[in-house]
Structures are given as C-alpha cells and as structure tokens.
Amino acid sequence: MKIQMLGTGSAFAKNYYNTNALLFSNGKTAMLDCGITAPLSLHKLGKTFDEIDALLISHIHADHIGGMEEYAFQMKFVYGRKPLLFVPEPLVKPLWESSLQGGLMQEDLLLLEDYFEVRPVYAGIGTEILPGLTVEPIPTKHIANKPNFSYLINGTFFYSADMKFDDDLLKTLCKRGCTTIFHDCQLRPPGAVHTTLDELRSLPEGIQERIWLMHYDDTMPQYEGRTGSMRFVEQHKEYKFN
C-alpha cells in the first residue's frame, strides 16, 4: 500500500492543506476524506477527481468533507459517473441531511445516492474498498455526541481521523500487529478535541517509533527535532508500507 497526503494541516492551518489522503493499491486510488482544500491539492498534484476510484469518509467536519460538493458536481456533470462512497453507517444520514443537502439538492437530485454509489461500512468489520485495500472503521472520540471514525488499514496501518488521546487503543492496535500509525497531533496543549504532542510523547518508545504526526498547525517547523522518535508526515510525499 502507498499513501500520499493531500494535506497535513489542522482545520485552521494556512501553510498546509487539510489532512486528507490518497491511498493506492493495485493500480487503483481511494481518497480518505475530501476537505475544503482537496480540489486545489489534487490540482497541484496534476490529478483530477476522475482518477479517484473510491472515497472514504471519517466524519463530517468541513476540513474532511468540505470538498465533496465539488467532487459530486464534477463527477455528475463533467465525468458522468457515480463514484463509490464508503461511509460508516452512522454517518450516512447526517452526511447528507446536515452537510451536503443544502448545496447538492436540486431538481431530480434529491438524495446522496443520486450522486454516489453509497456503501456503508461498519465498526469492527473489515471492508475491501479497493483490490488489496481493506479498512476497518474504529469509533474514536473527537466531538461529544458526533460520530467519528478512524481506520485500521490492511490490519497493520492505523490512520487517526481526529481523536482525543486514547493510549489503550494505540496499545491494543500495536498488540494486534499494527506497525505504522499516522496520528493527528495538536502541537500545543490543551488537547480538548485532539491528541497533543505531549500526550503522544508519554507513550512507550516502542509505540512512538511507529507514529507519524499529521494534522498539525503552522508552527510545525518550530517542533522539528523535538518529537523524539516520532516523525512528521509531509504533504504530497508518497510513503510505501507493507
């Protein structure tokens, strides 16, 4: 599996695009989240939405779904096809009714299914979204009373999609064989709805060695060399993992 971050920035970052990713497997491409800056980031990479074979959503904040309106319109009216949309089942209804309906609904286009081939995914169950690419949604805490999911990919790669610190989960995943963790990181405390750098640095060294930091703010350069064995993920750079 290869991963390329469309962006690595926090919701308020201006020097980095939204933390969204491209996942590559067997000649196919999935996009993990499609935030406000995803269309521009794809353009900067010389890619189009038509190159995306599937979209996977983690939660309904704008830095994770704010580009979906353009994606839906382009696929419907420019490329003439419905893309695959994988969504944790609790998010299917609010994704449309609370986020996308206002911009996308028009004559004869009244449902999420009018734009996408909607495929619900379920917590704790692995689903193959591309050949050779299986994702398992894991409920994680972010905003109270709003469903949020992170993903275990192919059993060895964990991608946190905005979460409060959960050391028990990270330790359990490592015991299950997770070798790589892309984790959101709020560089400065307090971490009301995100994991902080200080919290991640409290983890055992064997876990820190597996962690790559993302979803950081514009002060990131000040923290280079100050993250122990953890590394920063760079946007637009491709990473390959087994």
C-alpha positions as CSV (number, residue, x, y, z in Angstrom):
1,M,0.0,0.0,0.0
2,K,1.1,3.5,-0.7
3,I,-0.3,6.7,0.9
4,Q,0.1,10.3,-0.3
5,M,-1.2,13.1,1.9
6,L,-3.2,15.7,0.0
7,G,-2.6,17.8,3.1
8,T,-1.3,17.5,6.6
9,G,-2.7,20.6,8.2
10,S,-5.1,21.3,11.1
11,A,-8.5,22.8,10.4
12,F,-7.0,26.3,10.9
13,A,-3.7,25.8,9.2
14,K,-2.9,28.2,6.3
15,N,0.5,26.8,5.2
16,Y,-0.7,23.3,4.9
17,Y,-3.8,21.8,3.2
18,N,-6.5,19.8,5.0
19,T,-5.4,16.4,6.4
20,N,-6.8,14.2,3.6
21,A,-5.1,11.3,1.9
22,L,-4.8,9.3,-1.3
23,L,-4.4,5.5,-0.8
24,F,-3.0,3.5,-3.7
25,S,-3.5,-0.3,-4.2
26,N,-3.1,-2.5,-7.3
27,G,-3.4,0.4,-9.7
28,K,-6.5,1.9,-8.0
29,T,-6.8,5.0,-5.9
30,A,-9.0,5.8,-2.9
31,M,-9.3,9.2,-1.2
32,L,-9.6,9.3,2.6
33,D,-11.7,12.4,3.3
34,C,-12.3,15.3,0.9
35,G,-11.9,18.5,2.8
36,I,-12.2,22.1,1.6
37,T,-8.7,22.2,0.1
38,A,-8.8,18.7,-1.5
39,P,-9.7,20.0,-5.0
40,L,-6.9,22.5,-5.0
41,S,-4.4,20.0,-3.6
42,L,-5.4,17.5,-6.4
43,H,-4.9,20.2,-8.9
44,K,-1.4,21.0,-7.6
45,L,-0.5,17.3,-8.0
46,G,-1.8,17.3,-11.6
47,K,-4.6,14.9,-10.7
48,T,-8.4,15.1,-11.4
49,F,-11.4,13.7,-9.5
50,D,-11.9,11.2,-12.3
51,E,-8.7,9.4,-11.1
52,I,-10.3,8.6,-7.7
53,D,-11.9,5.2,-7.7
54,A,-13.5,5.4,-4.2
55,L,-14.0,7.9,-1.4
56,L,-13.9,7.0,2.3
57,I,-15.2,9.4,4.9
58,S,-14.2,9.6,8.6
59,H,-16.5,12.4,10.0
60,I,-18.4,15.4,8.8
61,H,-16.2,18.4,9.7
62,A,-15.6,20.7,6.7
63,D,-11.8,20.0,6.6
64,H,-12.8,16.4,6.0
65,I,-15.8,16.7,3.7
66,G,-15.9,20.4,2.5
67,G,-14.7,19.4,-1.0
68,M,-17.4,16.8,-1.5
69,E,-19.8,19.2,-3.2
70,E,-17.4,20.0,-5.9
71,Y,-16.4,16.3,-6.2
72,A,-20.1,15.3,-6.6
73,F,-20.8,18.0,-9.2
74,Q,-17.7,17.2,-11.2
75,M,-18.4,13.5,-11.2
76,K,-22.0,14.0,-12.2
77,F,-21.8,16.8,-14.8
78,V,-18.2,16.6,-16.0
79,Y,-17.3,12.9,-15.9
80,G,-20.8,11.4,-15.9
81,R,-20.4,8.7,-13.4
82,K,-21.2,7.9,-9.8
83,P,-18.1,7.3,-7.6
84,L,-18.0,4.7,-4.8
85,L,-18.6,6.3,-1.4
86,F,-17.7,4.3,1.7
87,V,-19.2,5.8,4.8
88,P,-19.5,4.5,8.4
89,E,-23.2,3.6,8.7
90,P,-24.0,6.2,11.5
91,L,-22.7,9.0,9.2
92,V,-24.7,8.2,6.1
93,K,-27.8,10.2,7.1
94,P,-26.0,13.2,8.7
95,L,-23.6,13.5,5.8
96,W,-26.5,14.3,3.6
97,E,-29.0,15.9,5.8
98,S,-26.6,18.0,7.9
99,S,-23.8,18.8,5.4
100,L,-24.3,18.2,1.7
101,Q,-28.0,18.5,1.0
102,G,-28.1,22.3,1.0
103,G,-25.7,22.6,-1.8
104,L,-26.3,19.5,-3.8
105,M,-30.1,19.0,-3.7
106,Q,-31.8,20.2,-6.9
107,E,-34.5,19.1,-9.4
108,D,-34.3,15.3,-9.7
109,L,-31.2,15.1,-7.5
110,L,-32.7,14.7,-4.1
111,L,-30.6,12.0,-2.3
112,L,-26.9,11.2,-1.6
113,E,-27.5,8.1,-3.8
114,D,-28.2,10.4,-6.8
115,Y,-24.5,11.4,-6.8
116,F,-22.7,8.4,-5.2
117,E,-22.8,4.6,-5.0
118,V,-23.1,4.6,-1.3
119,R,-21.6,1.7,0.5
120,P,-22.0,1.7,4.3
121,V,-19.1,0.3,6.4
122,Y,-19.4,-0.9,9.9
123,A,-17.3,-0.6,13.1
124,G,-15.1,-3.5,13.7
125,I,-15.7,-5.1,10.3
126,G,-13.1,-5.0,7.6
127,T,-14.3,-4.0,4.1
128,E,-12.3,-4.2,0.9
129,I,-12.7,-0.8,-0.8
130,L,-10.1,-1.4,-3.4
131,P,-8.4,-4.7,-4.5
132,G,-6.0,-5.4,-1.7
133,L,-7.1,-2.5,0.5
134,T,-9.2,-3.4,3.5
135,V,-10.4,-0.8,6.0
136,E,-11.8,-1.4,9.4
137,P,-13.7,1.6,11.0
138,I,-12.9,2.2,14.6
139,P,-15.1,4.6,16.6
140,T,-12.9,7.3,18.2
141,K,-13.7,10.2,20.5
142,H,-13.5,13.7,19.0
143,I,-16.5,15.9,19.5
144,A,-19.1,14.9,22.0
145,N,-22.2,13.4,20.5
146,K,-20.9,13.4,17.0
147,P,-19.8,10.1,15.4
148,N,-16.1,10.0,14.4
149,F,-14.2,7.1,12.9
150,S,-10.5,6.3,12.5
151,Y,-9.3,3.4,10.3
152,L,-7.2,0.3,10.6
153,I,-6.0,-0.4,7.1
154,N,-4.9,-3.9,6.0
155,G,-4.5,-4.8,9.6
156,T,-1.2,-3.0,10.0
157,F,-1.7,0.7,9.3
158,F,-3.7,2.9,11.7
159,Y,-5.0,6.3,10.4
160,S,-6.5,8.5,13.1
161,A,-9.0,10.9,11.7
162,D,-9.1,13.5,14.6
163,M,-9.3,11.9,18.0
164,K,-8.7,12.6,21.7
165,F,-5.8,10.7,23.2
166,D,-6.5,7.0,23.7
167,D,-3.4,5.2,24.8
168,D,-5.3,2.0,25.4
169,L,-6.5,1.9,21.8
170,L,-3.0,2.5,20.5
171,K,-1.5,-0.2,22.7
172,T,-4.2,-2.6,21.7
173,L,-3.6,-1.9,18.0
174,C,0.1,-2.5,18.3
175,K,-0.6,-5.8,20.1
176,R,-2.8,-6.7,17.1
177,G,0.1,-6.2,14.7
178,C,-0.2,-2.5,13.8
179,T,3.2,-1.4,12.6
180,T,2.5,2.2,11.3
181,I,0.4,4.9,12.9
182,F,-0.5,8.2,11.2
183,H,-1.8,10.3,14.1
184,D,-3.3,13.7,14.3
185,C,-1.3,15.9,16.6
186,Q,-2.1,19.2,18.3
187,L,1.4,20.6,19.0
188,R,0.4,22.8,21.9
189,P,-1.9,21.9,24.8
190,P,-4.6,21.8,25.8
191,G,-6.0,19.0,23.6
192,A,-9.7,19.4,24.1
193,V,-10.7,17.5,20.9
194,H,-7.3,16.4,19.6
195,T,-4.3,14.4,20.9
196,T,-1.4,16.6,21.9
197,L,2.3,16.1,21.2
198,D,2.9,15.8,25.0
199,E,0.3,13.0,25.3
200,L,1.9,11.1,22.4
201,R,5.3,11.6,23.9
202,S,4.0,9.8,27.1
203,L,3.6,6.6,25.1
204,P,6.2,3.8,25.4
205,E,9.1,4.2,23.0
206,G,8.1,1.1,21.1
207,I,4.8,2.8,20.1
208,Q,6.3,6.2,19.4
209,E,8.7,4.6,16.9
210,R,5.6,3.6,14.8
211,I,4.0,7.1,14.9
212,W,4.0,9.7,12.1
213,L,2.5,13.1,13.0
214,M,-0.1,14.9,10.9
215,H,-3.0,17.4,11.3
216,Y,-0.5,19.9,12.7
217,D,-0.7,23.7,12.7
218,D,1.5,26.3,11.1
219,T,4.0,26.2,13.9
220,M,5.2,22.8,12.9
221,P,8.7,23.9,11.7
222,Q,9.4,25.0,15.3
223,Y,8.9,21.5,16.5
224,E,11.2,19.7,14.1
225,G,13.7,17.7,16.2
226,R,11.5,18.0,19.3
227,T,9.3,15.0,18.7
228,G,11.5,12.2,19.9
229,S,11.4,9.2,17.6
230,M,8.1,10.3,16.0
231,R,8.3,11.9,12.6
232,F,6.1,14.5,10.7
233,V,4.3,13.4,7.7
234,E,4.9,15.7,4.7
235,Q,2.1,16.6,2.3
236,H,2.3,15.4,-1.3
237,K,5.1,13.0,-0.4
238,E,4.4,9.3,-1.2
239,Y,5.0,6.7,1.5
240,K,5.0,2.9,1.0
241,F,4.2,0.5,3.8
242,N,3.7,-3.3,3.9
